[in-house]
Amino acid sequence: MSVNPELRTLDIDIPSQPQSLVQLSLLLADDEINLQACATLIENDMALAAAVMKAVNSSLYGLKGRVQSVHQAVTYLGMREVAAITFEMGLRAAFPPAAELEPLWQRATRRGLLMGRLGARLSLDAWAAHSAGLFEECGKAVLFRHAADHYKAMLRAAASDAELLTLEHAGFGVSHDALGAALCESWGLGAAAVASVRHHVVAQATHELPTQPARRAVCALSVLAHALINAPQTLDDVVLAVAPAADLDVTLVLRAARQVQEQLDSATAHDRAA
């Protein structure tokens, strides 16, 4: 997919999708996904496979025994979560390691899990939801790589992502939500995921979802995940605000959100106790 032409006039590079993820995307696009081929593809990239195995064996995924191979991980977690972990590791690897970006990647992991599992429980496109959660803040990594010192100052100065957008526009002529959506598009993510990344800041601040009905549900999950992570006491009000706009049942959304949050909180608590 092509990048927004307006972004081509800016001197800001968007990293290319790693070849292993290009091939994985093609396999995932098949109506009947070849799980064996997907697992083999991941295992053939030793660095990527090692990163995936480390993530899979963390308490966040709640597996009782230690997984020894990507094939085992697919069996226990399913292809969606293993593919999402793979995309997460590929996304991280596209940017130089930086302490300032580590909180971003940690939020991406949790948000992706929240959105993907919410999507699965609500019979939505769970892959689009999970990948949208992973890539939501990737535009910040693009700007950080472009001008680290300048962008560090912006991150310190902004009290919210809405304020950050204003500073980004003034400093770079583009904001991280637009850059993130461009990266998602160039890496072959679906339209619903791209729209969620593009509109997430406004949606989280105002509870206004994209105008196209087909793109509202994933963005609504982004708003819910944001509330669960940052202000769980507001969950009921947030669900009442966005679920009807996305044509989702309020009661089902509330139940799913609480169950998924409890599941991840339990895994986190187990990790801390260990």
N, C-alpha and C positions, 0 to 999 in steps of 0.2 A: 504494500500500500504506500501511497505517496505522502510526503510530509506537506503540511500546509505551506503553500507557496510564499506567504508572507514571512514565514520563519526562515526561508532560504536567504532573505536579504540581511539577516542578522549574522554576525560573526560568532555564532554559538554552535558548536558541534554536538550533534545527537549521536551517541554511540550506536554502532551497527549491532544487529542481533548476532550472537555467536552462532557459528554454523551448526553446532550440535542442537541448539534450540530451534533453528530453522527446520532441521530434519524432524525434531520432535513435534513441532507444530503441524507439519504435514501428516505425521502419523495420527495425531490427535484429531485431525480434521476428517479422517475416514469415518464413515457411518458405523463400521464395525472395527473398533480399535484393536490392533494387534498388540496385546499386553506384553507378549514375549519380545517382540521387536522393540517396543518402547523401553523396556527394562534393559535389553542388550545395548541399545543406543546410549543410555545413560552410563552403563558400566564400562563402555569403551572409552569414555573420557575419564581418566583416572582421577584427576583433580576434582572434577564435578561429582563423580560417584562418591569420593571420600567425603566431600562436603555434605552430600545428600544423606549418607549413612550417619554422619555425626548428628545431623538435625533430626533424623527419624528416631534415633535412639535417645533423644532428650525427653525429659518427662512431659514436655508439652504435648506430645502425641499419645501419651498414656499407654504405651505398649508394655505388657508385663515381662516379656523376655527380651533379650538382646537380639536384634535383627542382624543377620550376618551378610545379607546380600540385597541388592535392589529388587530382585525378583521376590524375595520374602517381604520386603516393604510394600510392594504392590499388592501382595496377597492380603496383608494385614490392614493396610490403610486405604487401598484402592488407588487407581491410576490418577484420579484428580489430585489428591493430596501429594502424591509423589511427584507428579508433573509440576505442581505449584512450587514445591520445595526446589525442584530443579531450576525452574524459572527464577526463583528468588536468588539462588546461588549464582546463576548466570548474570542476573542484574547487578548483584554486588560486585562480581568480578569485572564488570564493565567500567567500574570507577576505581580510582586509586584508594587504598585504605586510608581512612581518616577518622580520628576519634570523634570529630564533630558529626560524622554521618552515622555512627553506631546507633544512637537513639532512633534515628530514622528507620534503620533496618529492623531494629527490635519492634518498633511500632508496626512496620509492614508485616512482619511475621504474625503478630497477634491479630491485626486487622484482617489480614487475608484469611486466617483460620475462622475468625468470627463471621465474616461475610460469606465464605464458602459453605460453612456448616449451616448458617441461616438459610442460604439459598437452597441447600439440599433438603432441609426440613420443610421449606415452604414450596417445594416442587418448582423452583425457579432454575435458571441456568447457573448451576453451582460453579462451573469453571469460569464463566464470565465474572461472577461475583468474587471468587477467590483471587483471580488475576487482577481485577480492579483494585482490590484491597492491597495487594502486594505493590502495585505500581503507583498508588495514589500520590505519594510524595516524591516520586522519582525525578520530577522536574527540579526539585531542590538540589538533588545530587548533580544534575546537569549544570546548574548555575554555580554550584560550589566548585565543580571541576573547571568551569570557565574562568572564574575569578574568585579564588578561595578567600583572600583577605577581605575583599570588598563585601563578599556575601556573608562572611562571618559577622561583620558589623551589622548588616541588615538583620540577620537572625537574632542578634542581641537586642536590636532596637525595636523590633516588632513585638507587640504584646499578643498578637493573634495572627492567624494566617490571612485574614482579611486585610489587616494592616500591612502584612508582608507583601501582598499583591501590589499595593500602592507603591511601596518602596521599590519593588522589582521593576514595575513599569517605568518609574522615574529613572532608575539606574541602568536598566538594560533594554527597555523598550518592549519587554515581554515578561510574562509572569510564569511561575512554576506550574500552574494548572494547565496552561496552553502548551508549554514545553513537555510536560508529562503526557498529555494526550497525544502529542506528535510522536513521542517515543513509543507509546503503546501502539499507535497506528503503524509506525514503521516496523515494529516487531510482530505485526500480524494479529494483534488482539482484536476481538470482535467489537462491533459498533457500540454495544451496550456498555462494555468495559471502558472503551475510549470516552464515551459520553460521561460516564461516572467520574473518571479522572478529570475531565475537562470542567465539570460543573460542581465538583465536591465542595469547594470552599464556600461558594454561594449557597449551596443546598444545606450545608451544615450550619451556616450562620442564619439563614432565613427560612429554612424548611421548604423552599421553593425547588421543585424538581424540573428536569428538562421538559420541554414542550412536547416532544414526541412520546406518545404513550409506551411504545416498545422499549424505551430507554429509561423509564422512570424507576422500575423495580430495583435494578442493581444500584442506582443512585440512592434510592431509599434505604437500602441495606448499608450503604456508606454512612448515611446520617445516623442510623441505628448503632453501627459499630463505633462511631465517634462518641455518641452519648454513653455507650457502655464503657468505653475506655476512659473518658474524661469526666463524665458526670452521670454515673449510673442512677442517681436519685431522680434524674429527669426522664428516665426511660418511658414511663407511662405517658407523659405529656408529648414526648417526641413521637411515640407510636401513634397517638391520636392525631398528630399533625401530618405525618407523612404516609401512613398506611393507606388511608382512603384515597389519597392522591395517586398512589401506585396501584390501586385496585387490589389491595391486600386486606385480608380479614384481620381486624384489630386484635381479637382474642387469640387467634392462631399466632400472630406475630409476637405478641407479648409472651406467650408460652414458649415459643421457639427461642426468643432472645434470652429469656431467663435460664432455660435449659442449657443453651450453648455457653452462656457466661459461667454458669455453675461448673460445667465440665472443664472449662479452661482454668477457672480459679482453683479447682481441685488439683489439676496438674501442676499449677504454679506453686501451690502450697506444699505439695509433695516434694517438689524440687528444692524448696527452701528448707524443708525439714531434713532432707538428705544432706 
